[in-house]
C-alpha cells in the first residue's frame, strides 16, 4: 500500500510504507502476538537540487517497513540515505524498519560540479572535494584500494577484490612479500589503477603517503562543522584552505566509525602488503595508518600542476 508519494523538485522522492511488521517485532517477550505498537515521527528530506532541503513528515508505527526510492533529475547522482547524519543505506531503493523517530535524508551530489584545486604552498595542489562528491562537505564515493568503481552491491570483501584470488594472502598485484601472493615489488598505484586519475579526466591523481604527511605537518588543522558535517578545516601558511569531512569506512557492507575520516593514499604498506596507507583522523588525532586494501575508503585528489 502506498501511504505517501513525495514529489520534491528537482528530485522526485517516492516513499512507500508497507504494513507488514519487521520480523523481530512480530512477537512480544512471551512469544505471543505483538502488543499495540507505538507511533513514531519519520521525517523525509532531500539534500540536493539547488542547495535547498525540502521535507515531509509522516507517522509510522513501530515495526512497519518503509521502502525508500528516489529518482534523480538533471545533473545529480544519488549517494546514500542517512538518519540523523548516520548512513543507513547506500542502496536505492532501500527498505528500512521503523523502531524510533527518524530524520531520513536522501543525499545527492552534483555530477557536473567544476573541479578546483587549491594551492596550499605545498608540493601539490589539493582538490576541494572528494571523488564522487560535489561539495567540500559531501562524503563522495567509497573505493577499494586500486579499484576505480564503487562496490555497493557486492560489498567490500576480499572475495570481490580485483587484485587477489579471494583471500588476503593471494594478492596478484602490488606485493613485496611472497607469503601474501605474487611478488612484483610495486609500492605505488599505477595511473590506470588510480581512481582520481581515471574518474577526473586524467587531471590529477591520488596523494601519496608523503603528501598527506606534508599536509599534516605544514598546515593548521581545526576541527569544525561545515553544512552539518564534522571534519577539519585545513589552513595553509598562505591563508588558503580545504575541508576534509569525516567519512568512516566500509568493511564488507557495514559503515564503520562514522566519526573518523579515512582517506586512501596511493602508497602500499610495504611490510603488510595486503594493507595500504591511509590518512586517519578524529577530533583528537591526525595520523598516517594502514588499512585492508579491500575496504572502502574516500579519495581526495591532488594535482601536480
C-alpha positions as CSV (number, residue, x, y, z in Angstrom):
1,X,0.0,0.0,0.0
2,X,1.4,3.4,-0.9
3,X,1.0,5.8,2.0
4,X,2.8,8.8,0.7
5,X,4.2,9.9,-2.6
6,X,6.6,12.8,-2.1
7,X,7.2,15.0,-5.2
8,X,10.2,17.3,-4.5
9,X,11.8,19.1,-7.4
10,X,14.2,18.8,-9.0
11,X,14.4,15.4,-7.3
12,X,11.4,13.0,-7.1
13,X,11.4,11.1,-3.9
14,X,8.9,8.3,-3.5
15,X,8.1,6.8,-0.1
16,X,6.2,3.5,0.2
17,X,5.0,2.4,3.7
18,X,4.4,-1.3,3.9
19,X,2.0,-2.5,6.6
20,X,4.0,-5.6,7.4
21,X,5.8,-5.8,10.7
22,X,9.6,-6.3,10.8
23,X,10.2,-9.9,11.8
24,X,11.8,-9.2,15.1
25,X,8.7,-7.2,16.2
26,X,6.2,-9.9,15.3
27,X,6.2,-11.4,18.9
28,X,6.3,-10.0,22.3
29,X,8.7,-11.2,25.0
30,X,6.4,-14.0,25.9
31,X,6.1,-15.3,22.4
32,X,2.5,-14.1,21.9
33,X,1.1,-11.6,19.5
34,X,2.8,-8.2,19.2
35,X,1.3,-5.6,21.6
36,X,-0.2,-2.5,20.1
37,X,2.8,-0.7,18.5
38,X,3.7,2.9,19.4
39,X,3.9,5.6,16.7
40,X,7.0,7.5,15.5
41,X,7.6,10.6,13.6
42,X,9.5,9.9,10.4
43,X,10.8,13.0,8.6
44,X,12.0,12.6,5.0
45,X,14.2,15.2,3.4
46,X,16.3,15.6,0.3
47,X,19.8,17.1,0.2
48,X,20.5,18.1,-3.3
49,X,19.0,20.1,-6.1
50,X,19.8,23.7,-6.0
51,X,21.0,23.5,-2.4
52,X,17.7,23.7,-0.7
53,X,16.3,21.0,1.6
54,X,12.5,20.3,1.5
55,X,10.9,17.8,3.9
56,X,7.8,15.8,4.5
57,X,6.7,14.3,7.9
58,X,4.7,11.1,8.3
59,X,3.6,9.0,11.2
60,X,4.7,5.3,11.3
61,X,4.1,2.5,13.8
62,X,6.9,0.5,15.4
63,X,7.8,-2.4,13.2
64,X,6.4,-1.0,10.0
65,X,8.6,-1.2,6.9
66,X,9.3,1.8,4.8
67,X,10.5,1.4,1.2
68,X,12.5,4.5,0.1
69,X,13.1,5.1,-3.5
70,X,14.3,8.1,-5.3
71,X,14.8,9.2,-9.0
72,X,17.3,11.8,-9.8
73,X,16.8,14.5,-12.4
74,X,19.3,16.8,-14.1
75,X,23.0,16.8,-13.2
76,X,22.7,14.9,-9.9
77,X,23.7,11.4,-8.7
78,X,22.3,9.5,-5.7
79,X,24.8,9.0,-2.8
80,X,23.1,7.5,0.3
81,X,20.3,7.6,2.9
82,X,21.2,8.9,6.3
83,X,19.3,9.0,9.6
84,X,20.4,12.0,11.8
85,X,23.7,12.1,10.0
86,X,24.4,8.3,10.2
87,X,24.5,6.4,7.0
88,X,21.8,3.7,6.9
89,X,21.9,2.6,3.3
90,X,23.8,3.1,0.1
91,X,21.1,1.3,-1.9
92,X,18.3,2.9,-3.9
93,X,15.6,1.6,-3.4
94,X,16.1,0.7,0.2
95,X,13.8,-0.8,2.8
96,X,14.1,0.2,6.5
97,X,12.3,-0.8,9.7
98,X,10.9,1.9,11.9
99,X,11.7,1.4,15.6
100,X,12.1,5.1,16.6
101,X,11.7,8.7,15.5
102,X,13.8,9.2,12.3
103,X,15.1,12.0,10.2
104,X,15.9,10.4,6.9
105,X,17.8,12.3,4.2
106,X,18.4,11.3,0.6
107,X,21.8,12.7,-0.3
108,X,22.9,13.6,-3.8
109,X,25.9,15.1,-5.5
110,X,26.1,17.4,-8.4
111,X,27.8,15.2,-11.0
112,X,29.0,18.2,-13.1
113,X,30.5,20.3,-10.4
114,X,33.6,22.1,-11.6
115,X,36.9,20.5,-10.3
116,X,39.0,23.0,-8.4
117,X,42.5,22.6,-6.9
118,X,43.8,24.8,-4.1
119,X,47.4,26.0,-3.7
120,X,48.4,25.4,-0.1
121,X,52.0,26.3,-0.7
122,X,53.0,22.6,-0.8
123,X,54.4,20.2,-3.4
124,X,51.0,19.5,-4.9
125,X,47.6,21.3,-5.1
126,X,44.7,19.8,-3.2
127,X,41.2,19.2,-4.6
128,X,38.3,21.0,-2.8
129,X,36.2,17.8,-2.6
130,X,36.4,14.0,-2.7
131,X,35.9,11.8,-5.7
132,X,32.2,11.2,-6.1
133,X,31.2,14.4,-4.2
134,X,30.0,17.7,-5.4
135,X,30.9,19.9,-2.5
136,X,33.6,20.0,0.2
137,X,31.3,18.7,3.0
138,X,30.0,15.7,1.0
139,X,31.5,12.3,1.5
140,X,31.9,11.2,-2.0
141,X,32.2,7.5,-3.1
142,X,33.9,4.7,-1.3
143,X,36.6,2.7,-3.2
144,X,38.8,-0.3,-2.5
145,X,42.5,0.4,-3.0
146,X,43.5,0.3,-6.6
147,X,39.9,0.0,-7.9
148,X,38.1,2.6,-9.9
149,X,34.5,1.7,-9.4
150,X,32.3,1.5,-6.3
151,X,31.2,-1.9,-4.9
152,X,27.9,-1.1,-3.1
153,X,26.1,-4.1,-4.5
154,X,28.8,-6.8,-3.9
155,X,30.4,-5.2,-0.8
156,X,34.0,-4.6,0.1
157,X,35.3,-8.1,0.7
158,X,38.4,-10.0,-0.3
159,X,36.1,-12.3,-2.3
160,X,35.5,-9.5,-4.7
161,X,38.8,-7.6,-4.6
162,X,40.3,-7.0,-8.0
163,X,43.9,-7.9,-7.2
164,X,43.6,-11.2,-5.4
165,X,42.1,-14.7,-5.7
166,X,39.6,-14.2,-2.9
167,X,41.9,-14.0,0.1
168,X,44.3,-11.5,1.6
169,X,47.2,-13.9,1.0
170,X,46.6,-14.5,-2.7
171,X,47.5,-11.0,-3.9
172,X,48.2,-10.7,-7.6
173,X,49.4,-7.1,-7.9
174,X,51.2,-4.7,-5.6
175,X,53.0,-7.1,-3.3
176,X,56.5,-7.3,-1.8
177,X,56.2,-10.4,0.5
178,X,55.9,-13.9,-1.1
179,X,53.7,-15.2,1.8
180,X,50.9,-12.9,0.5
181,X,50.9,-13.9,-3.1
182,X,52.7,-12.9,-6.4
183,X,55.7,-10.6,-5.7
184,X,56.1,-7.7,-8.1
185,X,57.6,-5.1,-5.7
186,X,55.2,-2.4,-6.8
187,X,54.7,0.1,-4.0
188,X,52.6,2.8,-5.6
189,X,49.4,2.6,-7.7
190,X,49.8,2.9,-11.4
191,X,47.7,5.6,-13.0
192,X,45.4,3.0,-14.6
193,X,44.5,1.8,-11.1
194,X,44.2,5.4,-9.6
195,X,40.5,6.3,-9.3
196,X,41.3,10.0,-9.2
197,X,43.2,9.9,-12.4
198,X,40.6,7.6,-14.1
199,X,37.4,9.4,-13.0
200,X,38.6,13.0,-13.1
201,X,39.7,13.1,-16.7
202,X,43.4,12.5,-16.0
203,X,43.9,15.9,-14.5
204,X,45.0,14.6,-11.1
205,X,45.9,11.5,-9.0
206,X,45.6,10.1,-5.5
207,X,48.0,11.6,-2.9
208,X,51.0,9.6,-1.7
209,X,51.7,8.8,2.0
210,X,54.4,11.5,2.0
211,X,52.0,14.1,0.5
212,X,49.5,13.5,3.3
213,X,52.3,13.8,5.9
214,X,53.2,17.1,4.3
215,X,49.6,18.3,4.7
216,X,49.6,17.3,8.4
217,X,52.9,18.9,9.2
218,X,52.7,22.2,7.3
219,X,49.1,23.3,7.8
220,X,46.9,24.3,10.7
221,X,44.1,21.7,11.3
222,X,40.9,23.0,13.1
223,X,38.0,20.6,14.0
224,X,34.8,22.3,12.8
225,X,31.4,21.7,11.2
226,X,30.5,22.5,7.6
227,X,26.9,22.2,6.5
228,X,26.2,20.0,9.5
229,X,29.2,17.7,8.7
230,X,32.1,17.3,11.1
231,X,35.7,17.5,9.8
232,X,38.8,19.5,9.6
233,X,39.4,22.9,8.1
234,X,43.0,22.8,7.0
235,X,44.6,26.2,6.6
236,X,47.9,26.8,4.9
237,X,50.5,29.4,5.7
238,X,49.4,31.3,2.6
239,X,45.9,31.6,4.0
240,X,44.3,29.1,1.5
241,X,42.2,26.2,2.9
242,X,40.4,23.0,2.2
243,X,37.9,21.0,4.3
244,X,38.1,17.2,4.9
245,X,34.9,15.7,6.2
246,X,34.6,12.7,8.5
247,X,33.7,9.7,6.4
248,X,34.1,6.4,8.2
249,X,34.9,3.4,6.0
250,X,33.1,0.4,4.7
251,X,34.0,-3.1,5.8
252,X,32.0,-5.6,3.8
253,X,28.7,-3.8,3.7
254,X,28.9,-2.2,7.1
255,X,29.7,1.5,7.5
256,X,32.2,1.7,10.3
257,X,33.2,4.6,12.7
258,X,31.3,7.4,11.1
259,X,33.1,9.9,13.4
260,X,36.5,9.4,11.8
261,X,38.0,10.4,8.5
262,X,39.6,7.7,6.4
263,X,41.3,8.5,3.1
264,X,43.4,6.1,0.9
265,X,46.8,7.2,-0.3
266,X,48.4,5.7,-3.4
267,X,51.1,4.1,-1.2
268,X,51.2,0.4,-0.3
269,X,52.1,-0.7,3.2
270,X,55.5,-2.3,2.3
271,X,55.6,-4.5,5.4
272,X,52.0,-5.7,5.3
273,X,51.2,-5.6,1.6
274,X,47.5,-6.6,2.0
275,X,47.1,-3.2,3.5
276,X,47.5,0.3,2.0
277,X,48.5,3.6,3.8
278,X,45.6,5.8,4.8
279,X,45.1,9.2,6.4
280,X,43.1,8.6,9.6
281,X,41.7,11.4,11.8
282,X,39.3,12.1,14.5
283,X,38.7,15.2,16.6
284,X,41.7,14.1,18.7
285,X,44.2,12.6,16.2
286,X,45.7,13.0,12.7
287,X,47.9,10.3,11.6
288,X,49.1,8.0,8.7
289,X,48.0,4.5,9.4
290,X,47.2,1.4,7.2
291,X,44.0,-0.4,6.4
292,X,42.9,-3.5,4.4
293,X,43.1,-2.8,0.7
294,X,39.6,-4.4,0.1
295,X,37.8,-2.0,2.4
296,X,36.0,1.1,1.1
297,X,37.6,4.5,1.8
298,X,37.5,8.1,0.5
299,X,39.8,9.6,-2.0
300,X,40.9,13.3,-2.1
301,X,42.8,14.0,-5.3
302,X,45.9,16.1,-5.8
303,X,47.3,17.8,-8.8
304,X,50.9,18.4,-9.8
305,X,50.1,21.5,-11.8
